[in-house]
Amino acid sequence: MQVLFATSEAAPLIKTGGLADVSGALPVALHKLGVDVRVLLPGYPQVLQALPPMPIVATFSSLFGFPAARLLEGTMPGGVPLWVLDCPDLYQRGGGPYADEKGQDWSDNPRRFGLLSKVAAILGSGESPLNWHPDVVHCNDWQTGLAPAFLKYAPGAARSIMSIHNIAFQGVFPAHWTPELGLPWDSYKAEGAEYYGNLSFLKAGLFFCDHITTVSPTYAREIQTDALGFGMQGLLQHKRDALTGILNGIDYDEWNPATDHHLSAHYDSRNLVGKAANKAELQRRMGLEVNPDIPLFGLVSRFTYQKGIEVFLEIAPQLIDMPAQLVLLGSGDAGIQSWAQELAYRYPGKIGVRVGFDEGLSHLIEAGSDLFMMPSRFEPCGLNQMYSQCYGTPPIVHATGGLLDSVTDCTEATLADGTATGFVIHGLSAATLLATAQHAVDIYRDPATWQALQVNGMTRDFSWSQSAEAYRNVYEKVLGY
């Protein structure tokens, strides 16, 4: 079975969020299962700088609506074959994959990711200049959403799968981009790529693909509702028989407290002694009082409304009074950032805040915290709640999406049967979050019960192998195997 995995980011080459983690790990897991998978990725400066010189295997000089481009052949760090779409006019820029240094989206993003989609479709059709031909083109989020539409009109087209990592991001642009990107006007209609008078890359992908996947079973149900469908719920309800929710995995080569090079001390489920050293190091690094006994709540997140950060900040004074300490790492909404920094100023030695992205610190927060906060209003899958369980840091999560699918609430019954791994809030509010945090601290004060809870989480299997098997089953289903 041959699969082209088209994505706009892939760790460790280029990363802005969870999509990169999936794109870096899932192809590796599929490769281990015997799937002949190749990754297609734009040639951003960060990607080209991270890889050795690569040979040119194809050129695209006359694609309607697009500048000249070429295809370079290399290898992902995990050993999976990689094709880099090199188009300096579109990708050789400062800033990030989607926005400039000031955080403003590139005005030509439709063309930048229209080209990525177009080339994915060419490689998946009878027009491919390569000898290798995929059976399935696996597209990810709106940035590759036009590929299934292009495939619809291409000769000898492969089957296509569209993965939704977050349906809130839909790639919506003015309608005039439809012909400018070489799509026929026939594709621009309600039963197609048209979305309230605009062109939606994501809707195009969802409509024209052969199967839809998303990143957790609960999220697959949630996106069919008015509350979390973001306008796509009708289409998803219509295609519900071709919609599968598959929980993401985590990369144990990167996230393992027994081997993590970012930590002060290593530990595992059989010997948790090293966790205390990481807590002390985290407290020192974040300017907190070094105290092994006070419960420490950690949070690593984008600072956005989706993540429920302001609910956590609202109860910060009550958490401090328990007493407890708080550590936050992330960036995003300016108001949330300012609020967090103001709290750190008001409670020196008790609240530590770092605005920005720091990979090493994020690992230390997972290891050094006692509890991990994820009060997301909605969360397609989430990875930090899995990391925290792996690191013996029980998470506090809202009952949504992949959080509900991956965390087992701590109750008398689940403690008794050995399945409890964290704390689940049903109905997010300041009151429910505070009550759950107090319950968690009460459990923390009972060392034997707390250690049992930690070990339960650390011994769960969140590896990509199970997820990869599920994806292979989807590929076989669309191919009629």
Sequence and secondary structure as in RCSB ss.txt:
>XXXX:A:sequence
MQVLFATSEAAPLIKTGGLADVSGALPVALHKLGVDVRVLLPGYPQVLQALPPMPIVATFSSLFGFPAARLLEGT
MPGGVPLWVLDCPDLYQRGGGPYADEKGQDWSDNPRRFGLLSKVAAILGSGESPLNWHPDVVHCNDWQTGLAPAF
LKYAPGAARSIMSIHNIAFQGVFPAHWTPELGLPWDSYKAEGAEYYGNLSFLKAGLFFCDHITTVSPTYAREIQT
DALGFGMQGLLQHKRDALTGILNGIDYDEWNPATDHHLSAHYDSRNLVGKAANKAELQRRMGLEVNPDIPLFGLV
SRFTYQKGIEVFLEIAPQLIDMPAQLVLLGSGDAGIQSWAQELAYRYPGKIGVRVGFDEGLSHLIEAGSDLFMMP
SRFEPCGLNQMYSQCYGTPPIVHATGGLLDSVTDCTEATLADGTATGFVIHGLSAATLLATAQHAVDIYRDPATW
QALQVNGMTRDFSWSQSAEAYRNVYEKVLGY
>XXXX:A:secstr
 EEEEE S BTTTB SSHHHHHHHHHHHHHHHTT EEEEEEE  HHHHHHS    EEEEE   TTS  EEEEEEE
 TTS EEEEEE HHHH  SS SSB TTS B TTHHHHHHHHHHHHHHHTSTT SSS   SEEEEESGGGTHHHHH
HHTSTT  EEEEEES TT   EEETTHHHHTT  GGG STTTTEETTEEEHHHHHHHHSSEEEES HHHHHHTTS
TTTSTT HHHHHHTGGGEEE    B TTTS TTT TTSSS  BTTB HHHHHHHHHHHHHTT    SSS EEEEE
EEESGGGTHHHHHHTHHHHHTTT EEEEEEEE HHHHHHHHHHHHHSTTTEEEEES  HHHHHHHHHH SEEEE 
 S  SS SHHHHHHHTT  EEEESSHHHHHH  B  HHHHHHT   BEEESS SHHHHHHHHHHHHHHHTSHHHH
HHHHHHHHTS  BHHHHHHHHHHHHHHHHT 
